[in-house]
Amino acid sequence: NSGPNKDAELVKKAFSTVQTNLSQIKIFHTDRGNEFRNKIIDEILEVFEIERSLSMKGCPYDNAVAEATYKVIKTEFVNHQIFETQEQLGYEFADYVNWYNNHRIHSSLGYLSPVEYRQNTLKKVV
């Protein structure tokens, strides 16, 4: 999700868009930003019985996957872009996420998109 401020309301908005039953989420791992450590997020985690996991203080490597993903988004999506409105940013970001999940290949996933990788993995398990 996107918003004018990086705060608890933005994180709450992101939770509201999750398409999985939140009760199925076991752990919520984040850095120690104030947008994640507040009463609003505490209540969401408590209601859905989600365990909080915080990265170690001053250790960005503890949150390496999120940091790497953020770098990719900045490099591929944000750089050299100007968004006229918050709404335009939201639409274009949703389009980017769709492309990223369904079409962008990842060397770490055997040169498959995340959706292809998940489908192949599920076939092997089931």
trRosetta pair geometry for C-beta under 8 A, 3 or more apart (Angstrom, degrees):
i j d omega theta_ij theta_ji phi_ij phi_ji
1 10 6.0 -179 101 -171 118 79
1 13 4.9 168 176 109 168 108
1 14 4.4 -136 10 -80 121 79
1 17 6.3 153 -63 9 111 144
1 90 7.6 -2 -153 -123 60 96
2 10 7.8 -37 180 -145 15 116
2 86 6.6 -172 115 -164 109 83
2 89 5.0 -110 114 123 165 117
2 90 5.3 -144 46 -83 113 71
2 93 5.7 134 -29 10 127 161
3 6 7.5 150 71 -77 98 38
3 7 7.6 -88 99 35 137 83
3 9 7.0 -171 178 100 169 96
3 10 4.2 -141 30 -100 139 107
3 13 6.7 123 -54 37 132 153
3 86 7.1 32 -132 -155 34 129
4 86 6.3 -59 -57 -91 84 136
5 9 7.4 53 77 53 109 109
5 10 6.5 -154 90 -33 66 123
6 10 6.1 -73 -134 41 36 155
6 33 7.5 -56 143 172 116 143
6 35 5.4 -83 151 -58 75 149
7 10 5.5 108 54 7 56 100
7 11 7.5 -113 113 1 36 91
7 34 7.7 -26 -130 105 65 96
7 35 5.2 -151 -142 -110 20 95
8 11 5.5 -55 -149 39 39 111
8 12 6.1 43 151 -22 70 104
8 34 7.8 -75 -47 136 91 74
8 35 5.6 -169 -62 -154 48 58
8 36 7.9 172 -101 -66 74 18
8 38 4.7 -82 -79 65 138 141
8 39 7.9 26 -150 56 165 61
8 40 4.2 115 162 52 131 135
8 41 5.8 -124 -139 -30 100 96
9 12 5.4 -50 -145 37 33 115
9 13 6.3 39 152 -23 64 102
9 40 7.3 -49 -70 163 50 174
10 13 5.5 -49 -149 33 32 115
10 14 6.6 35 149 -21 63 102
10 35 6.6 -27 58 -157 106 131
11 14 5.5 -50 -152 33 35 114
11 15 6.6 39 149 -20 64 100
11 35 5.3 144 -30 157 123 97
11 36 6.3 156 -104 -89 162 60
11 40 7.6 131 74 105 107 117
11 41 5.8 -9 109 -86 140 115
12 15 5.6 -50 -152 32 34 114
12 16 6.6 35 149 -22 64 104
12 40 5.5 -65 -63 158 125 126
12 41 7.2 -127 -67 -78 80 68
12 44 6.7 -171 -115 -54 79 143
13 16 5.6 -54 -153 32 33 114
13 17 6.9 25 152 -16 63 106
14 17 6.0 -63 -155 35 34 107
14 18 7.4 54 147 -43 63 89
15 18 5.8 -33 -161 -4 41 116
15 22 6.8 38 -171 -104 98 134
15 44 5.6 -35 -158 -164 173 151
18 22 6.2 95 84 -80 139 86
18 25 7.7 -26 173 -43 157 138
20 24 5.6 -95 159 61 110 126
20 25 6.9 114 102 -51 123 93
21 24 4.8 87 77 -8 90 106
22 25 5.6 -42 -163 17 53 115
22 44 7.7 -88 -178 178 152 93
22 48 4.2 -65 127 -129 109 152
22 50 7.0 -68 169 -49 91 127
23 48 5.2 -134 -82 -157 54 85
23 49 6.8 39 -138 44 75 100
25 28 6.7 51 148 -64 125 85
25 48 6.7 29 55 139 101 131
25 50 5.1 3 103 -111 100 119
26 50 6.8 146 171 -135 11 67
26 51 6.3 -2 158 22 64 103
27 50 6.9 153 -104 -174 11 81
27 51 5.0 -30 -105 71 67 98
27 52 7.9 124 -157 -120 65 6
27 53 5.1 19 -174 -10 109 126
28 36 8.0 -175 140 -158 114 112
28 45 6.0 -109 23 -106 142 113
28 50 5.0 56 -20 148 110 124
28 51 7.1 177 20 83 72 45
28 52 5.7 -32 67 -111 97 54
28 53 6.7 168 78 26 42 78
29 53 4.0 -28 -98 81 79 113
29 54 7.6 -178 -150 -79 59 18
29 55 7.3 83 177 -53 91 76
29 63 7.1 180 144 -113 102 87
29 66 7.9 -156 108 -31 96 130
30 33 6.8 -89 155 35 116 93
30 36 4.2 -158 109 -133 159 165
30 52 7.9 -45 25 -159 99 85
30 53 7.6 132 17 81 56 64
30 54 6.4 -27 70 -114 71 62
30 55 7.1 -97 114 -9 35 92
30 63 7.2 22 -177 -117 27 134
30 66 7.7 76 -128 -63 51 173
31 36 7.2 138 67 21 56 147
31 54 7.3 49 -178 -160 19 75
31 55 4.9 -26 -113 27 56 128
31 60 7.6 -7 -107 -116 126 65
31 63 5.1 -61 -69 -28 86 167
31 66 7.4 -141 -30 88 96 145
32 36 7.4 -131 -152 65 18 118
32 37 6.5 5 -167 -25 60 138
32 54 5.5 61 -85 -170 79 119
32 55 6.5 -109 -29 59 82 84
32 57 6.4 17 -23 -102 157 67
33 36 5.3 83 71 11 81 100
33 37 7.2 168 91 7 39 95
34 37 5.9 -75 -130 56 37 90
34 38 6.4 57 175 -50 71 111
35 38 7.4 -49 -155 1 18 123
35 41 7.8 94 147 -40 50 141
36 41 5.7 -156 -162 152 42 177
36 54 7.8 151 115 -106 131 93
37 41 7.1 -62 -77 62 13 134
37 54 7.6 32 -75 -99 116 132
38 41 5.5 84 57 20 74 98
38 42 6.8 -130 102 -10 33 96
39 42 5.4 -55 -141 37 30 117
39 43 6.3 32 160 -22 65 104
40 43 6.1 -59 -158 31 25 109
40 44 6.8 22 150 -16 62 105
41 44 5.6 -50 -149 35 39 113
41 45 6.2 36 155 -16 68 106
42 45 6.0 -62 -150 40 28 108
42 46 6.2 26 154 -20 65 111
43 46 5.6 -55 -143 38 30 111
43 47 6.2 32 159 -22 66 106
44 47 6.0 -55 -147 34 27 109
44 48 6.5 -5 165 10 63 111
44 50 7.5 -15 125 35 78 128
45 48 6.6 -75 -144 53 24 90
45 49 7.9 40 164 -140 56 2
45 50 4.5 -100 -144 68 73 96
45 51 7.6 119 -174 -80 114 4
45 52 5.7 17 -161 -58 163 95
46 49 7.3 20 -173 -76 30 42
55 59 6.0 -151 161 78 100 89
55 60 7.5 34 161 -118 153 27
55 62 3.8 141 -152 97 93 118
55 63 4.3 -59 -76 -39 144 105
56 59 4.0 19 77 31 102 136
56 62 4.8 149 19 -46 86 159
59 62 4.4 62 111 -11 110 112
59 63 7.9 125 107 3 73 82
60 63 6.1 -71 -163 51 50 93
60 64 7.3 95 138 -82 69 59
60 67 5.5 80 173 -80 103 154
61 64 5.2 9 -160 -64 50 106
63 66 4.8 -38 167 44 96 116
63 67 5.6 105 106 -27 85 99
64 67 5.6 -59 -141 41 31 111
64 68 6.0 31 161 -20 68 107
65 68 5.9 -55 -146 37 27 109
65 69 6.3 28 154 -19 63 107
66 69 5.7 -54 -146 37 31 112
66 70 6.2 34 154 -21 65 106
67 70 5.7 -53 -148 35 30 114
67 71 6.5 34 152 -21 63 104
68 71 5.6 -52 -151 33 33 114
68 72 6.6 34 151 -19 65 102
69 72 5.7 -53 -152 34 34 111
69 73 6.4 33 151 -18 66 104
70 73 5.7 -53 -148 36 32 112
70 74 6.4 32 153 -18 65 105
71 74 5.8 -55 -148 37 31 111
71 75 6.1 25 156 -15 66 111
72 75 5.8 -60 -144 42 28 108
72 76 5.7 0 169 4 68 116
73 76 6.6 -65 -128 51 21 92
73 77 5.1 -32 -169 32 62 123
73 78 6.4 54 139 -15 75 105
73 96 7.7 98 -136 135 84 139
74 77 7.3 -45 -84 54 9 80
74 78 4.8 -41 -136 43 48 125
74 79 6.4 72 158 -40 63 89
75 78 7.8 34 1 44 16 84
75 79 6.0 4 -144 -9 29 130
76 79 7.7 82 12 26 8 103
76 96 7.5 145 116 -159 105 121
76 100 7.9 123 100 -90 149 109
77 81 6.9 -27 154 -13 55 150
77 92 7.8 147 -166 136 104 101
77 93 6.9 74 177 -114 144 71
77 96 4.8 47 -110 -147 127 160
78 81 5.7 -113 -161 35 33 118
81 92 7.7 174 -165 129 142 153
83 86 7.5 82 131 -91 127 23
83 88 4.8 176 -164 93 91 109
83 89 4.0 46 -171 -67 166 90
83 92 6.9 -144 -106 31 113 138
84 88 5.3 65 49 10 81 155
85 88 4.6 105 55 2 80 98
85 89 7.1 -138 98 -1 48 84
86 89 5.6 -53 -153 37 35 115
86 90 6.4 40 149 -23 66 105
87 90 5.6 -53 -150 33 32 115
87 91 6.5 28 155 -15 65 104
88 91 5.9 -55 -148 38 31 108
88 92 6.1 22 159 -11 67 111
89 92 6.1 -63 -142 44 26 104
89 93 5.9 25 160 -20 65 112
90 93 5.9 -58 -142 37 24 108
90 94 6.4 26 157 -20 62 106
91 94 5.8 -55 -150 34 29 111
91 95 6.5 29 152 -18 63 106
92 95 5.5 -52 -150 36 35 115
92 96 6.4 39 150 -22 66 104
93 96 5.4 -50 -147 35 36 114
93 97 6.3 37 153 -20 67 102
94 97 5.8 -51 -147 35 31 111
94 98 6.5 35 152 -20 62 105
95 98 5.7 -53 -151 34 31 114
95 99 6.5 30 151 -16 64 105
96 99 5.7 -56 -150 38 32 110
96 100 6.0 35 152 -23 67 108
97 100 5.4 -51 -141 37 31 115
97 101 6.2 23 161 -13 65 109
98 101 6.2 -62 -145 41 24 103
98 102 5.9 -11 169 11 63 120
99 102 6.5 -78 -133 53 20 90
99 103 5.1 -46 -164 43 64 117
99 104 6.2 72 138 -32 77 98
100 103 7.6 -24 -54 52 8 74
100 104 4.8 -20 -136 18 45 135
100 114 7.5 24 135 8 73 123
101 104 7.7 37 -8 33 16 96
101 113 6.6 78 152 166 33 109
101 114 5.0 -65 -144 60 63 119
101 115 5.4 77 154 -38 83 100
102 113 5.6 27 171 157 17 155
102 114 7.9 -52 -56 55 30 82
102 115 5.1 10 -104 9 58 143
103 113 5.7 24 -32 -95 4 141
104 113 6.0 104 61 -120 45 90
104 114 8.0 18 69 -5 87 89
105 109 7.5 -145 -171 68 61 105
105 111 4.9 12 178 -167 127 59
105 112 6.3 137 -136 68 82 0
105 113 5.9 -71 -88 -65 50 61
106 109 4.2 59 77 18 108 106
106 111 7.3 -160 69 -103 36 24
106 112 7.0 -32 45 68 80 51
106 113 7.2 99 0 -124 90 29
106 114 6.8 50 -1 -57 135 73
106 117 7.5 -37 51 -36 115 142
107 110 8.0 63 -174 -60 34 9
107 111 6.2 13 -107 -70 47 70
109 112 4.8 -98 127 58 106 85
109 113 7.5 -40 96 113 147 6
109 114 6.6 -138 -81 -89 169 50
109 116 7.8 119 140 77 127 92
109 117 4.2 -69 -170 -79 123 146
110 117 7.0 139 42 -105 99 101
112 116 4.0 -130 -176 93 108 118
112 117 4.5 143 95 -60 126 80
112 120 6.7 -73 -142 5 171 139
113 116 4.6 93 50 8 79 103
113 117 6.9 -143 89 -7 39 88
114 117 5.6 -55 -145 37 31 114
114 118 6.3 31 157 -19 66 105
115 118 5.8 -53 -148 36 30 110
115 119 6.3 29 155 -18 64 107
116 119 5.8 -57 -148 38 31 111
116 120 6.2 29 156 -17 66 108
117 120 5.9 -57 -147 39 28 109
117 121 6.2 27 156 -19 64 109
118 121 5.7 -57 -145 38 29 111
118 122 6.2 29 157 -19 65 107
119 122 5.9 -55 -147 36 29 110
119 123 6.6 33 153 -23 63 104
120 123 5.7 -51 -151 30 32 114
120 124 6.8 30 152 -17 63 104
121 124 5.8 -57 -155 34 34 110
121 125 6.4 27 152 -16 67 110
122 125 5.7 -59 -145 39 34 109
122 126 5.8 16 165 -8 71 114
123 126 6.4 -62 -134 45 23 98
